[in-house]
Amino acid sequence: GKVFDKCELARELYYVHGFPEDQIPQWVCIAEHESLFNSSAVGHMNWDGSADHGLFQINDRYWCSPPGPKNECRIDCADLEDDNITDDVECVRLIYKRHGFAAWAVWRGLCKGVNYSNYLSECISGTAVNVNSVIYTY
């Protein structure tokens, strides 16, 4: 697996995967609190016997298989634990489309309302004044 840093993940979600700019802080925050930015993270067993996988801790009861019978993202759970987060992102988009950010328990308490100035300020170019039009630096 790969451990991202905060700004690296923000750049990848925006530039590679085309996430809306205003959602980037929430997604990065979710990844931080779910997996500590580790793409190979597997969470502790949940109360229902399910487990969570990868950067965004996608649950195997509903979204991947095995063991989940639903496998809504049509993906092997192990594929959510590798360096390539493209398949994770596709699954996350489906989850978000159906349930919004609230699908992630950490969002409501820790990530709701985060923005560039209060969460990703170190990722913004020193010349960027308007945080709504963020310029990432490499």
FIDRENMAR-85268 format. One record per residue (C-alpha): x, y, z; residue in one letter. Coordinates in pm, whole numbers, plus 50000, padded with zeros to 5 digits. Example, Ala and Ser with C-alpha at 12.3 -4.5 7.8 and 13.67 -1.06 7.14 Angstrom:
2
512304955050780A;513674989450714S;
***
This chain:
138
500005000050000G;500885036649986K;500755062950256V;499855096550105F;500575130150255D;497725154650282K;498685177049990C;499645147949764E;496195132449809L;494495166049751A;496405170149424R;495665134849308E;491935137649381L;491725170949200Y;494105167248906Y;494015129748837V;490495120448942H;488675153248877G;486925157049210F;485095190249251P;487415215549408E;485045223649693D;484875186849797Q;488635180949818I;489045191450185P;486265167950298Q;487625138250102W;491155143850231V;489815147350586C;487835114950552I;490945096650428A;493005110650716E;490575099750986H;489555066750827E;492965052950725S;495675078150821L;496155082050443F;497185045350411N;495845028950095S;496344993850238S;494494999650566A;492004973450681V;489824983950971G;488944963651278H;485924941351248M;482684960751281N;479794950551508W;478124932551217D;481224912251128G;482114933850830S;485444951450775A;486494983650602D;489154985450330H;491615009850182G;492185047150189L;488495055650239F;487665024550447Q;485025010550214I;482834984650387N;482824948850261D;479264941650364R;477834963650090Y;480484976449855W;483174950149784C;483624912649797S;484474888849955P;482654883750184P;479854908250107G;476974894449904P;475984928449766K;479324940349615N;477704972149486E;481024985549352C;481714952649173R;485234951049309I;487404927049502D;488104941649848C;491834934649801A;491824958749506D;490894986449749L;494134980249941E;496724986549669D;498665017549560D;496295025449273N;493325044449413I;491445047249081T;489105018549171D;488675032249525D;487675065749376V;485105049649145E;483555031649441C;483645063049659V;481775081949387R;479025055749388L;478755056549768I;478705094649766Y;476055095449492K;473775073449702R;474485085650055H;476615117250045G;479465123450286F;477305110350572A;478155074750459A;481445080150644W;480905082051021A;483965104351067V;482585130950835W;479845144151062R;482055148151368G;485445156151219L;485205166750854C;481915184850796K;482675221150723G;486415217750668V;487755239850391N;491035250150237Y;491825277450488S;491185256550799N;492345222350679Y;494475223950364L;496185257550407S;499635241950371E;498645229150026C;497785263449889I;500335283649697S;501635313349893G;500425336149613T;496845323549619A;494635348449796V;491205334449715N;490995300049872V;488075291449646N;490385291349344S;493165270449488V;496505267049316I;498355235849421Y;502135236249414T;504315206449339Y;
***
